Amino acid sequence: MANKPYAIEWLEFSYKNLLTGKHLYEVNHFTDIIVVDLQQAIEKMLKAVLANENRKITKTHNLDELASLISDKIEFDENEIELLEKTTDFYREDRYPNPNYSLPSQEETKDILDFSEMLFEKVCDILDIKKEELI
């Protein structure tokens, strides 16, 4: 049985991260900060799908891992899987500095933003949730 209220809670948080990432991109803010918000948005979108199904919400920030848990609901192509992996890596690198740290390029950031927006629409459609129900 679907748990739409729980899914909506996850999507509300996701939407805030998505809008923040989009705004920061539009004002040409630091790409590493933008990508952290977008990673969080995607993570919460994927967890919204799990929440809707009353499935266990795995405590992970690994987007590829989360995507595999909902592969019965959303199929990701090779390109999208690569974006999920790259976004996870940027998130981890920002949180845990290391000698190989690099800033996401503007182009990479835009690709992640575009993917995030597309995925948000897809998740809303799958869960039959309208943006007006959020926030």
DSSP file (Angstrom, degrees, kcal/mol; ACC not computed):
  #  RESIDUE AA STRUCTURE BP1 BP2  ACC     N-H-->O    O-->H-N    N-H-->O    O-->H-N    TCO  KAPPA ALPHA  PHI   PSI    X-CA   Y-CA   Z-CA
    1    1 A M              0   0    0      0, 0.0     2,-0.0     0, 0.0     0, 0.0   0.000 360.0 360.0 360.0 134.4    0.0    0.0    0.0
    2    2 A A        -     0   0    0      1,-0.1     2,-0.4    51,-0.1    51,-0.2  -0.322 360.0-154.7 -68.8 146.7    1.3    3.4   -1.0
    3    3 A N     >  +     0   0    0     49,-2.1     4,-2.0     1,-0.2     3,-0.4  -0.659  23.4 167.3-120.9  72.1    2.4    5.9    1.7
    4    4 A K  H  > S+     0   0    0     -2,-0.4     4,-2.7     1,-0.2     5,-0.2   0.861  71.2  56.9 -59.6 -41.3    1.9    9.2   -0.2
    5    5 A P  H  > S+     0   0    0      0, 0.0     4,-1.8     0, 0.0    -1,-0.2   0.908 109.1  47.2 -58.6 -39.7    2.2   11.5    2.9
    6    6 A Y  H  > S+     0   0    0     -3,-0.4     4,-1.7     2,-0.2    -2,-0.2   0.905 112.2  49.7 -67.2 -41.2    5.6   10.0    3.7
    7    7 A A  H  X S+     0   0    0     -4,-2.0     4,-2.5     1,-0.2    -1,-0.2   0.896 108.0  54.1 -62.8 -40.6    6.7   10.4    0.1
    8    8 A I  H  X S+     0   0    0     -4,-2.7     4,-2.6     1,-0.2    -1,-0.2   0.892 104.1  55.6 -62.2 -39.7    5.5   14.0    0.0
    9    9 A E  H  X S+     0   0    0     -4,-1.8     4,-1.6     1,-0.2    -1,-0.2   0.941 110.5  45.0 -57.6 -47.2    7.7   14.7    3.1
   10   10 A W  H  X S+     0   0    0     -4,-1.7     4,-2.2     1,-0.2    -2,-0.2   0.911 113.5  50.1 -62.9 -42.4   10.8   13.5    1.3
   11   11 A L  H  X S+     0   0    0     -4,-2.5     4,-2.9     1,-0.2    -1,-0.2   0.837 104.4  57.9 -68.7 -32.0    9.9   15.4   -1.9
   12   12 A E  H  X S+     0   0    0     -4,-2.6     4,-1.7     2,-0.2    -1,-0.2   0.937 110.6  42.9 -61.8 -44.9    9.3   18.6    0.1
   13   13 A F  H  X S+     0   0    0     -4,-1.6     4,-1.9     1,-0.2    -2,-0.2   0.897 114.2  51.9 -66.0 -39.7   12.9   18.5    1.4
   14   14 A S  H  X S+     0   0    0     -4,-2.2     4,-2.7     1,-0.2    -2,-0.2   0.915 106.6  53.2 -61.3 -43.9   14.1   17.5   -2.0
   15   15 A Y  H  X S+     0   0    0     -4,-2.9     4,-2.9     1,-0.2     5,-0.2   0.877 106.4  52.8 -62.1 -39.2   12.4   20.4   -3.7
   16   16 A K  H  X S+     0   0    0     -4,-1.7     4,-2.2     2,-0.2    -1,-0.2   0.931 111.6  45.8 -62.2 -45.4   14.0   22.9   -1.3
   17   17 A N  H  X S+     0   0    0     -4,-1.9     4,-2.7     2,-0.2    -2,-0.2   0.907 113.3  50.4 -63.0 -41.4   17.5   21.5   -2.2
   18   18 A L  H  X S+     0   0    0     -4,-2.7     4,-2.5     2,-0.2    -2,-0.2   0.937 112.1  45.6 -63.2 -47.5   16.6   21.5   -5.9
   19   19 A L  H  X S+     0   0    0     -4,-2.9     4,-2.6     2,-0.2    -1,-0.2   0.880 113.2  51.0 -64.6 -37.2   15.5   25.1   -5.8
   20   20 A T  H  X S+     0   0    0     -4,-2.2     4,-2.8    -5,-0.2     5,-0.2   0.941 111.4  47.3 -64.1 -47.6   18.5   26.2   -3.7
   21   21 A G  H  X S+     0   0    0     -4,-2.7     4,-2.1     1,-0.2    -2,-0.2   0.905 113.2  49.0 -59.7 -42.5   20.9   24.5   -6.2
   22   22 A K  H  X S+     0   0    0     -4,-2.5     4,-2.4     2,-0.2    -2,-0.2   0.928 112.3  47.6 -64.2 -45.4   19.1   26.1   -9.1
   23   23 A H  H  X S+     0   0    0     -4,-2.6     4,-1.6     1,-0.2    -2,-0.2   0.931 111.7  49.8 -61.8 -45.8   19.2   29.5   -7.6
   24   24 A L  H  <>S+     0   0    0     -4,-2.8     5,-2.9     1,-0.2    -1,-0.2   0.874 110.5  50.8 -62.6 -36.4   22.9   29.2   -6.7
   25   25 A Y  H ><5S+     0   0    0     -4,-2.1     3,-1.7    -5,-0.2    -1,-0.2   0.926 107.6  53.3 -64.8 -43.8   23.7   28.1  -10.2
   26   26 A E  H 3<5S+     0   0    0     -4,-2.4    -1,-0.2     1,-0.3    -2,-0.2   0.790 110.4  46.7 -64.1 -28.3   21.8   31.1  -11.6
   27   27 A V  T 3<5S-     0   0    0     -4,-1.6    -1,-0.3    -5,-0.1    -2,-0.2   0.257 116.5-114.9 -98.2  12.7   23.8   33.5   -9.5
   28   28 A N  T < 5 +     0   0    0     -3,-1.7    -3,-0.2    -5,-0.1    -2,-0.1   0.887  55.0 169.1  60.2  44.2   27.1   31.8  -10.5
   29   29 A H      < -     0   0    0     -5,-2.9     2,-0.1     1,-0.2    -1,-0.1  -0.134  49.1 -57.2 -76.3 178.8   27.8   30.5   -7.0
   30   30 A F     >  -     0   0    0      1,-0.1     4,-1.9     2,-0.1     3,-0.4  -0.389  45.7-140.5 -63.0 129.4   30.6   28.0   -6.1
   31   31 A T  H  > S+     0   0    0      1,-0.2     4,-2.6     2,-0.2     5,-0.2   0.839  98.8  57.6 -64.5 -34.1   30.0   24.8   -8.1
   32   32 A D  H  > S+     0   0    0      1,-0.2     4,-1.2     2,-0.2    -1,-0.2   0.875 108.6  46.6 -65.8 -34.5   31.0   22.5   -5.2
   33   33 A I  H  > S+     0   0    0     -3,-0.4     4,-1.6     2,-0.2    -1,-0.2   0.897 112.0  51.0 -71.0 -41.2   28.3   24.0   -3.0
   34   34 A I  H  X S+     0   0    0     -4,-1.9     4,-2.2     1,-0.2    -2,-0.2   0.929 108.1  51.8 -60.7 -46.7   25.7   23.8   -5.8
   35   35 A V  H  X S+     0   0    0     -4,-2.6     4,-2.7     1,-0.2    -1,-0.2   0.821 103.9  57.7 -65.2 -31.4   26.4   20.1   -6.4
   36   36 A V  H  X S+     0   0    0     -4,-1.2     4,-2.2     2,-0.2    -1,-0.2   0.934 108.9  45.8 -63.1 -44.5   26.0   19.3   -2.7
   37   37 A D  H  X S+     0   0    0     -4,-1.6     4,-2.3     1,-0.2    -2,-0.2   0.906 114.0  48.7 -63.8 -40.3   22.5   20.7   -2.8
   38   38 A L  H  X S+     0   0    0     -4,-2.2     4,-2.6     2,-0.2     5,-0.2   0.883 109.3  52.3 -68.7 -37.0   21.7   18.8   -6.0
   39   39 A Q  H  X S+     0   0    0     -4,-2.7     4,-2.9     1,-0.2    -1,-0.2   0.938 111.1  47.7 -61.2 -45.1   23.1   15.6   -4.5
   40   40 A Q  H  X S+     0   0    0     -4,-2.2     4,-2.3     1,-0.2    -2,-0.2   0.888 110.4  52.4 -63.7 -38.6   20.8   16.0   -1.5
   41   41 A A  H  X S+     0   0    0     -4,-2.3     4,-1.9     2,-0.2    -2,-0.2   0.945 112.7  44.0 -61.3 -48.4   17.9   16.8   -3.8
   42   42 A I  H  X S+     0   0    0     -4,-2.6     4,-2.5     2,-0.2     5,-0.3   0.931 111.6  53.6 -63.9 -45.7   18.4   13.6   -5.8
   43   43 A E  H  X S+     0   0    0     -4,-2.9     4,-2.1     1,-0.2    -1,-0.2   0.920 111.4  45.7 -54.7 -45.9   19.0   11.5   -2.7
   44   44 A K  H  X S+     0   0    0     -4,-2.3     4,-1.6     2,-0.2    -1,-0.2   0.817 109.5  55.2 -71.3 -30.8   15.7   12.6   -1.3
   45   45 A M  H  X S+     0   0    0     -4,-1.9     4,-1.4     2,-0.2    -1,-0.2   0.945 110.4  45.5 -63.0 -47.4   13.9   12.1   -4.5
   46   46 A L  H  X S+     0   0    0     -4,-2.5     4,-1.5     1,-0.2    -2,-0.2   0.879 112.5  50.8 -65.0 -37.9   15.0    8.5   -4.6
   47   47 A K  H  X S+     0   0    0     -4,-2.1     4,-2.8    -5,-0.3    -1,-0.2   0.790 102.2  61.9 -70.4 -27.1   14.1    8.0   -1.0
   48   48 A A  H  X S+     0   0    0     -4,-1.6     4,-2.5     2,-0.2    -1,-0.2   0.883 102.1  51.6 -63.1 -38.1   10.7    9.4   -1.7
   49   49 A V  H  X S+     0   0    0     -4,-1.4     4,-1.2     2,-0.2    -2,-0.2   0.931 111.8  45.9 -64.4 -44.5   10.1    6.5   -4.1
   50   50 A L  H  <>S+     0   0    0     -4,-1.5     5,-2.8     1,-0.2     3,-0.3   0.918 112.3  51.7 -62.3 -43.2   11.1    4.1   -1.3
   51   51 A A  H ><5S+     0   0    0     -4,-2.8     3,-1.7     1,-0.2    -2,-0.2   0.901 105.4  54.9 -60.8 -42.1    8.9    5.9    1.2
   52   52 A N  H 3<5S+     0   0    0     -4,-2.5   -49,-2.1     1,-0.3    -1,-0.2   0.833 110.1  46.7 -60.9 -31.9    5.9    5.7   -1.1
   53   53 A E  T 3<5S-     0   0    0     -4,-1.2    -1,-0.3    -3,-0.3    -2,-0.2   0.370 112.9-119.4 -89.9   3.6    6.4    2.0   -1.3
   54   54 A N  T < 5 +     0   0    0     -3,-1.7     2,-0.2     1,-0.2    -3,-0.2   0.840  64.4 149.9  57.4  34.1    6.8    1.7    2.5
   55   55 A R      < -     0   0    0     -5,-2.8    -1,-0.2    -6,-0.1    -2,-0.1  -0.623  57.4 -82.6 -95.7 158.3   10.2    0.3    1.9
   56   56 A K        -     0   0    0     -2,-0.2     2,-0.9    -3,-0.1    -1,-0.1  -0.329  38.9-131.1 -59.4 133.2   13.2    0.7    4.3
   57   57 A I        -     0   0    0     -7,-0.1     2,-0.2    -3,-0.1    -1,-0.1  -0.799  24.5-139.1 -88.8 106.6   15.0    4.0    3.8
   58   58 A T        -     0   0    0     -2,-0.9     2,-1.8     1,-0.1    -8,-0.0  -0.455  10.0-127.3 -69.1 133.8   18.6    3.0    3.5
   59   59 A K        +     0   0    0     -2,-0.2     2,-0.3     2,-0.0    -1,-0.1  -0.584  67.9 114.6 -84.7  80.4   21.0    5.4    5.4
   60   60 A T        -     0   0    0     -2,-1.8    -2,-0.0   -17,-0.1     0, 0.0  -0.978  57.2-155.2-144.2 154.9   23.3    6.0    2.5
   61   61 A H        +     0   0    0     -2,-0.3     2,-0.8    27,-0.0    30,-0.1   0.322  62.8 116.7-107.3   2.8   24.3    9.0    0.4
   62   62 A N     >  -     0   0    0      1,-0.2     4,-2.1     2,-0.1     5,-0.2  -0.626  48.0-166.8 -77.9 108.2   25.3    6.8   -2.5
   63   63 A L  H  > S+     0   0    0     -2,-0.8     4,-2.7    21,-0.4    -1,-0.2   0.851  85.5  54.1 -67.7 -36.1   23.0    7.7   -5.3
   64   64 A D  H  > S+     0   0    0     20,-0.2     4,-1.9     2,-0.2    -1,-0.2   0.908 109.1  49.4 -63.9 -41.6   23.8    4.7   -7.5
   65   65 A E  H  > S+     0   0    0      2,-0.2     4,-1.1     1,-0.2    -2,-0.2   0.925 112.9  46.7 -62.4 -45.7   23.0    2.4   -4.6
   66   66 A L  H  X S+     0   0    0     -4,-2.1     4,-0.8     1,-0.2     3,-0.4   0.898 109.4  54.7 -64.0 -40.5   19.7    4.1   -4.0
   67   67 A A  H >< S+     0   0    0     -4,-2.7     3,-0.8     1,-0.2     7,-0.2   0.884 104.4  54.4 -61.0 -38.1   18.9    4.0   -7.7
   68   68 A S  H >< S+     0   0    0     -4,-1.9     3,-0.9     1,-0.2    -1,-0.2   0.820 102.3  58.7 -66.5 -28.4   19.4    0.3   -7.8
   69   69 A L  H 3< S+     0   0    0     -4,-1.1    -1,-0.2    -3,-0.4    -2,-0.2   0.731 113.8  36.8 -71.8 -21.4   16.9   -0.1   -4.9
   70   70 A I  T XX S+     0   0    0     -4,-0.8     3,-2.6    -3,-0.8     4,-2.6   0.128  76.5 119.6-115.9  20.5   14.2    1.5   -7.0
   71   71 A S  T <4 S+     0   0    0     -3,-0.9    -1,-0.1     1,-0.3    -2,-0.1   0.699  70.8  64.0 -61.8 -17.5   15.1    0.0  -10.4
   72   72 A D  T 34 S+     0   0    0     -3,-0.2    -1,-0.3    -4,-0.1     3,-0.1   0.669 114.4  31.9 -76.0 -16.1   11.7   -1.6  -10.5
   73   73 A K  T <4 S+     0   0    0     -3,-2.6     2,-0.4     1,-0.3    -2,-0.2   0.762 128.8  27.4-107.3 -38.7   10.2    1.9  -10.6
   74   74 A I     <  -     0   0    0     -4,-2.6     2,-0.6    -7,-0.2    -1,-0.3  -0.988  65.5-154.1-133.1 124.9   12.8    4.0  -12.5
   75   75 A E        -     0   0    0     -2,-0.4     2,-0.4    -3,-0.1    -4,-0.1  -0.867  13.0-157.6 -98.8 125.2   15.2    2.7  -15.1
   76   76 A F        -     0   0    0     -2,-0.6     2,-0.1    -9,-0.1    -2,-0.0  -0.847   9.3-137.1-103.7 135.8   18.4    4.7  -15.4
   77   77 A D     >  -     0   0    0     -2,-0.4     4,-2.5     1,-0.1     5,-0.2  -0.290  35.0 -93.5 -82.1 175.7   20.4    4.6  -18.6
   78   78 A E  H  > S+     0   0    0      1,-0.2     4,-2.2     2,-0.2     5,-0.1   0.885 125.6  51.3 -56.9 -43.9   24.2    4.4  -18.6
   79   79 A N  H  > S+     0   0    0      1,-0.2     4,-2.0     2,-0.2    -1,-0.2   0.907 111.0  48.0 -60.2 -44.5   24.6    8.2  -18.9
   80   80 A E  H  > S+     0   0    0      2,-0.2     4,-2.4     1,-0.2    -2,-0.2   0.885 109.4  52.5 -67.4 -39.3   22.3    8.8  -15.9
   81   81 A I  H  X S+     0   0    0     -4,-2.5     4,-2.4     1,-0.2    -1,-0.2   0.907 108.4  52.0 -61.5 -41.0   24.1    6.1  -13.8
   82   82 A E  H  X S+     0   0    0     -4,-2.2     4,-2.6    -5,-0.2    -2,-0.2   0.901 109.3  49.3 -62.1 -40.9   27.4    7.9  -14.6
   83   83 A L  H  X S+     0   0    0     -4,-2.0     4,-2.7     2,-0.2    -2,-0.2   0.897 109.8  51.5 -64.5 -40.4   25.8   11.2  -13.4
   84   84 A L  H  X S+     0   0    0     -4,-2.4     4,-2.1     2,-0.2   -21,-0.4   0.922 112.4  45.9 -61.9 -43.8   24.6    9.6  -10.2
   85   85 A E  H  X S+     0   0    0     -4,-2.4     4,-2.3     2,-0.2    -2,-0.2   0.920 113.7  48.5 -64.8 -44.4   28.1    8.2   -9.5
   86   86 A K  H  X S+     0   0    0     -4,-2.6     4,-2.5     2,-0.2    -2,-0.2   0.900 111.5  49.8 -63.5 -41.8   29.8   11.6  -10.3
   87   87 A T  H  X S+     0   0    0     -4,-2.7     4,-2.2     2,-0.2    -1,-0.2   0.901 110.1  50.5 -65.1 -41.1   27.4   13.5   -8.1
   88   88 A T  H  X S+     0   0    0     -4,-2.1     4,-2.5    -5,-0.2    -2,-0.2   0.923 110.7  50.0 -60.6 -44.6   28.0   11.1   -5.2
   89   89 A D  H  X S+     0   0    0     -4,-2.3     4,-2.7     1,-0.2    -2,-0.2   0.919 110.0  49.0 -62.2 -45.0   31.7   11.5   -5.7
   90   90 A F  H  X S+     0   0    0     -4,-2.5     4,-2.0     1,-0.2    -1,-0.2   0.896 111.6  50.9 -61.5 -38.9   31.5   15.3   -5.6
   91   91 A Y  H  X S+     0   0    0     -4,-2.2     4,-1.9     2,-0.2    -2,-0.2   0.938 112.7  44.8 -63.7 -47.7   29.3   15.1   -2.5
   92   92 A R  H  X S+     0   0    0     -4,-2.5     4,-2.5     1,-0.2    -2,-0.2   0.905 112.2  52.1 -63.7 -42.2   31.8   12.9   -0.7
   93   93 A E  H  < S+     0   0    0     -4,-2.7    -1,-0.2     1,-0.2    -2,-0.2   0.869 109.6  49.5 -63.9 -36.1   34.8   15.0   -1.8
   94   94 A D  H  < S+     0   0    0     -4,-2.0    -1,-0.2    -5,-0.2    -2,-0.2   0.882 115.7  42.4 -70.6 -37.0   33.2   18.1   -0.5
   95   95 A R  H  < S+     0   0    0     -4,-1.9    -2,-0.2     1,-0.3    -1,-0.2   0.810 124.9  34.1 -78.7 -30.2   32.3   16.6    2.9
   96   96 A Y  S  < S-     0   0    0     -4,-2.5    -1,-0.3    -5,-0.2    -2,-0.1  -0.777  86.2-145.3-129.4  86.4   35.6   14.8    3.3
   97   97 A P        +     0   0    0      0, 0.0    -3,-0.1     0, 0.0    -4,-0.0  -0.126  26.3 169.9 -53.8 144.8   38.5   16.8    1.8
   98   98 A N    >   -     0   0    0     -5,-0.2     3,-1.7     1,-0.0    -2,-0.0  -0.932  49.5 -95.2-149.3 170.0   41.3   14.8    0.2
   99   99 A P  T 3  S+     0   0    0      0, 0.0    -1,-0.0     0, 0.0     0, 0.0   0.706 120.7  55.5 -66.1 -18.3   44.3   15.4   -1.9
  100  100 A N  T 3  S+     0   0    0      2,-0.0    -7,-0.1    -7,-0.0     2,-0.0   0.259  77.1 141.1 -96.6  12.4   42.4   14.6   -5.1
  101  101 A Y    <   +     0   0    0     -3,-1.7     2,-0.3    -8,-0.1   -11,-0.0  -0.284  22.8 171.6 -60.4 133.3   39.7   17.2   -4.5
  102  102 A S        -     0   0    0    -12,-0.0    -9,-0.1   -70,-0.0    -2,-0.0  -0.996  32.4-114.3-142.3 147.5   38.5   19.1   -7.6
  103  103 A L        -     0   0    0     -2,-0.3     2,-0.1     1,-0.1   -13,-0.0  -0.551  36.2-108.9 -76.9 141.5   35.7   21.5   -8.2
  104  104 A P        -     0   0    0      0, 0.0   -73,-0.2     0, 0.0   -72,-0.1  -0.475  39.1-117.4 -63.5 140.8   32.9   20.4  -10.5
  105  105 A S     >  -     0   0    0     -2,-0.1     4,-2.6     1,-0.1     5,-0.2  -0.307  22.5-108.2 -72.9 165.0   33.0   22.4  -13.8
  106  106 A Q  H  > S+     0   0    0      1,-0.2     4,-2.6     2,-0.2     5,-0.2   0.909 122.2  51.1 -57.9 -42.3   30.2   24.7  -14.8
  107  107 A E  H  > S+     0   0    0      2,-0.2     4,-2.4     1,-0.2    -1,-0.2   0.921 110.7  46.8 -64.8 -44.5   29.3   22.1  -17.5
  108  108 A E  H  > S+     0   0    0      1,-0.2     4,-2.3     2,-0.2    -1,-0.2   0.913 112.8  50.7 -62.5 -41.7   29.2   19.2  -15.0
  109  109 A T  H  X S+     0   0    0     -4,-2.6     4,-2.5     1,-0.2    -2,-0.2   0.912 110.6  48.6 -62.8 -43.1   27.2   21.3  -12.6
  110  110 A K  H  X S+     0   0    0     -4,-2.6     4,-3.0     2,-0.2     5,-0.2   0.900 109.9  52.2 -64.8 -40.6   24.7   22.2  -15.4
  111  111 A D  H  X S+     0   0    0     -4,-2.4     4,-2.4     2,-0.2    -2,-0.2   0.916 111.9  46.2 -60.5 -43.1   24.4   18.5  -16.4
  112  112 A I  H  X S+     0   0    0     -4,-2.3     4,-2.5     2,-0.2    -2,-0.2   0.892 112.8  50.2 -68.0 -39.6   23.6   17.5  -12.8
  113  113 A L  H  X S+     0   0    0     -4,-2.5     4,-2.4     2,-0.2    -2,-0.2   0.942 111.9  47.1 -62.4 -48.2   21.1   20.4  -12.4
  114  114 A D  H  X S+     0   0    0     -4,-3.0     4,-2.3     1,-0.2    -2,-0.2   0.915 113.7  48.1 -60.5 -43.4   19.3   19.4  -15.7
  115  115 A F  H  X S+     0   0    0     -4,-2.4     4,-2.9    -5,-0.2     5,-0.2   0.910 110.2  52.7 -63.0 -42.6   19.2   15.8  -14.6
  116  116 A S  H  X S+     0   0    0     -4,-2.5     4,-2.4     1,-0.2    -2,-0.2   0.912 110.4  47.0 -60.1 -44.6   17.9   16.7  -11.1
  117  117 A E  H  X S+     0   0    0     -4,-2.4     4,-1.9     2,-0.2    -1,-0.2   0.908 113.7  47.8 -65.0 -42.3   15.1   18.7  -12.6
  118  118 A M  H  X S+     0   0    0     -4,-2.3     4,-2.2    -5,-0.2    -2,-0.2   0.919 113.0  48.4 -63.8 -43.7   14.2   16.0  -15.0
  119  119 A L  H  X S+     0   0    0     -4,-2.9     4,-3.0     2,-0.2     5,-0.2   0.882 107.6  55.3 -66.3 -38.0   14.3   13.3  -12.3
  120  120 A F  H  X S+     0   0    0     -4,-2.4     4,-2.5    -5,-0.2    -1,-0.2   0.935 109.6  46.6 -59.8 -46.0   12.1   15.5  -10.0
  121  121 A E  H  X S+     0   0    0     -4,-1.9     4,-2.3     1,-0.2    -1,-0.2   0.913 113.1  50.1 -61.0 -42.7    9.4   15.7  -12.7
  122  122 A K  H  X S+     0   0    0     -4,-2.2     4,-2.8     2,-0.2    -2,-0.2   0.922 111.0  47.7 -63.5 -45.5    9.7   12.0  -13.3
  123  123 A V  H  X S+     0   0    0     -4,-3.0     4,-2.5     1,-0.2    -1,-0.2   0.920 111.2  51.2 -63.7 -43.3    9.4   11.1   -9.6
  124  124 A C  H  X>S+     0   0    0     -4,-2.5     5,-2.8    -5,-0.2     4,-0.5   0.913 112.4  47.0 -59.2 -42.5    6.4   13.4   -9.2
  125  125 A D  H ><5S+     0   0    0     -4,-2.3     3,-0.8     3,-0.2    -2,-0.2   0.934 112.3  48.8 -64.3 -47.0    4.7   11.8  -12.2
  126  126 A I  H 3<5S+     0   0    0     -4,-2.8    -2,-0.2     1,-0.3    -1,-0.2   0.895 118.4  39.7 -60.6 -40.9    5.4    8.2  -10.9
  127  127 A L  H 3<5S-     0   0    0     -4,-2.5    -1,-0.3    -5,-0.2    -2,-0.2   0.449 108.6-124.5 -89.8  -0.3    4.1    9.1   -7.4
  128  128 A D  T <<5 +     0   0    0     -3,-0.8     2,-0.4    -4,-0.5    -3,-0.2   0.935  61.1 144.8  54.9  50.6    1.2   11.2   -8.8
  129  129 A I      < -     0   0    0     -5,-2.8     2,-0.3    -6,-0.1    -1,-0.2  -0.975  39.5-146.8-120.9 129.8    2.3   14.2   -6.8
  130  130 A K    >   -     0   0    0     -2,-0.4     3,-2.3     1,-0.1     4,-0.4  -0.710  23.3-120.9 -95.6 148.3    1.9   17.7   -8.1
  131  131 A K  G >  S+     0   0    0     -2,-0.3     3,-1.8     1,-0.3    -1,-0.1   0.825 112.1  66.7 -54.3 -31.7    4.4   20.5   -7.2
  132  132 A E  G 3  S+     0   0    0      1,-0.3    -1,-0.3     3,-0.1    -3,-0.0   0.738  92.8  60.3 -64.0 -21.6    1.5   22.4   -5.7
  133  133 A E  G <  S+     0   0    0     -3,-2.3     2,-0.3     2,-0.1    -1,-0.3   0.613  94.1  84.7 -78.5 -11.3    1.2   19.7   -3.0
  134  134 A L    <         0   0    0     -3,-1.8  -125,-0.1    -4,-0.4  -126,-0.0  -0.712 360.0 360.0 -97.9 143.5    4.7   20.5   -1.9
  135  135 A I              0   0    0     -2,-0.3    -1,-0.2     0, 0.0    -2,-0.1   0.397 360.0 360.0  60.4 360.0    5.8   23.2    0.6
